[in-house]
């Protein structure tokens, strides 16, 4: 599948606005002194998953609604290069996702144990990235798309010979 037009990215403005709000709310909570209780910090981390979930759903929803795809019309060397590019991109994105999956518990622990307020913002970003990958149907379907392209390539090679 190829994009026929690039989707609008205006909805990514939501992320810095949410980060700003989380920073201001966490500063207010720190000022009040609520972070002294560990259970409140645990609740805040759990509560943080809600805006991350909604933000990821909003961003990916808008992205998919503005994305226009068409069936790939690549032939020969172009198709091979496209398949290799998809495989490289998938590995790269898997590495990014793995990094955020690994760092999320560290940011949560840093916030809960050490009362590090900036860890909340990093935790939000980690959850946002993880959820965006979960909602992105294209990323989940890449293996099937690559397999389909490889099968089409093999079928066309058999027809030629």
C-alpha positions in Angstrom: 0.0 0.0 0.0 1.2 3.5 -0.9 0.1 6.8 0.4 -1.5 9.0 -2.2 -1.4 12.1 0.0 0.4 12.9 3.2 -1.9 13.3 6.2 -2.1 16.5 8.1 -0.1 16.6 11.4 -1.9 19.5 13.1 -3.3 17.1 15.8 0.2 16.5 17.2 -0.2 19.9 18.8 -2.3 18.1 21.4 0.9 16.4 22.8 2.8 19.5 24.0 -0.4 21.0 25.4 -1.0 17.8 27.4 2.6 17.8 28.6 2.3 21.4 29.6 -0.9 20.7 31.6 0.7 17.6 33.2 3.7 19.7 34.2 1.6 22.4 35.7 -0.7 20.0 37.6 2.3 18.0 38.9 3.9 21.3 40.1 0.7 22.2 41.8 0.5 18.8 43.5 4.1 19.1 44.6 3.4 22.6 46.0 0.4 21.3 48.0 2.5 18.4 49.3 0.4 15.5 48.0 3.4 13.7 46.7 4.5 12.9 50.2 2.1 9.9 50.2 3.4 7.0 48.0 -0.2 5.7 47.3 -1.1 9.1 45.8 1.9 8.8 43.5 0.8 5.3 42.5 -2.7 6.6 41.8 -1.2 9.4 39.7 0.7 7.0 37.5 -2.4 4.9 37.0 -4.4 8.1 36.3 -1.7 9.2 33.8 -2.6 6.3 31.6 -6.0 7.9 30.8 -4.7 11.0 29.0 -2.0 8.9 27.3 -4.7 6.5 26.0 -7.0 9.3 24.9 -4.1 11.3 23.2 -2.8 8.2 21.4 -6.4 7.3 20.2 -6.9 10.9 19.1 -3.6 11.2 17.2 -3.9 7.8 15.4 -7.6 8.3 14.7 -7.0 11.6 13.0 -3.9 10.2 11.2 -5.9 7.3 9.8 -8.9 9.4 8.8 -6.7 11.7 6.7 -4.5 9.0 5.2 -5.3 7.9 1.7 -3.8 4.6 0.4 -3.8 2.9 -2.9 -2.5 -0.6 -3.9 1.2 -0.5 -4.7 2.0 -0.6 -8.4 5.7 -1.2 -8.1 7.5 -3.7 -10.3 10.8 -5.6 -10.1 13.7 -3.8 -8.4 11.4 -1.1 -7.0 9.3 -3.7 -5.3 12.3 -5.4 -3.8 13.6 -2.0 -2.5 10.2 -1.2 -1.1 10.1 -4.6 0.7 13.6 -4.1 2.1 12.6 -0.6 3.2 9.5 -1.8 5.0 11.6 -4.5 6.8 14.2 -2.0 7.9 11.5 0.5 9.0 9.7 -2.3 11.0 12.9 -3.3 12.8 13.7 0.4 13.6 10.2 0.9 14.9 10.3 -2.3 16.9 13.6 -1.0 18.5 11.9 2.3 19.4 8.9 0.5 20.9 11.1 -1.8 22.9 13.1 1.1 24.2 9.9 2.8 25.5 8.5 -0.5 26.9 11.8 -0.9 28.9 12.0 2.7 30.1 8.4 2.9 31.2 8.8 0.9 34.4 12.0 2.9 35.2 10.2 6.2 34.9 7.3 4.9 37.0 9.7 3.6 39.7 11.6 6.9 39.6 8.4 8.8 40.2 7.0 6.5 42.9 10.2 5.9 44.8 12.1 9.2 44.4 9.2 11.6 43.9 10.9 12.9 40.7 8.1 15.0 39.1 9.7 15.2 35.6 9.5 11.4 35.5 5.7 11.8 35.2 6.1 13.6 31.9 8.5 11.0 30.6 6.1 8.2 31.7 3.3 10.0 29.8 5.4 10.1 26.7 6.4 6.4 27.0 2.7 5.4 27.4 1.7 7.6 24.5 4.3 6.0 22.2 3.4 2.5 23.3 -0.3 3.1 22.8 0.2 4.8 19.4 2.0 1.7 18.2 -0.9 -0.4 19.6 -3.5 1.6 17.7 -1.6 1.9 14.4 -3.2 -0.9 12.3 -0.6 -0.3 9.6 2.3 -1.3 11.9 0.4 -4.5 12.9 -0.3 -5.4 9.3 3.2 -4.8 7.9 4.2 -8.5 8.2 1.1 -9.5 6.1 1.8 -6.7 3.6 5.4 -7.7 3.2 4.4 -11.4 2.8 1.8 -10.4 0.2 4.4 -8.4 -1.8 7.0 -11.2 -1.6 4.3 -13.7 -2.9 3.3 -11.4 -5.7 7.0 -11.0 -6.6 7.5 -14.8 -6.7 4.3 -15.3 -8.7 5.5 -12.7 -11.3 8.9 -14.3 -11.5 7.3 -17.7 -12.2 5.1 -16.2 -14.9 8.1 -14.6 -16.6 10.2 -17.9 -16.6 
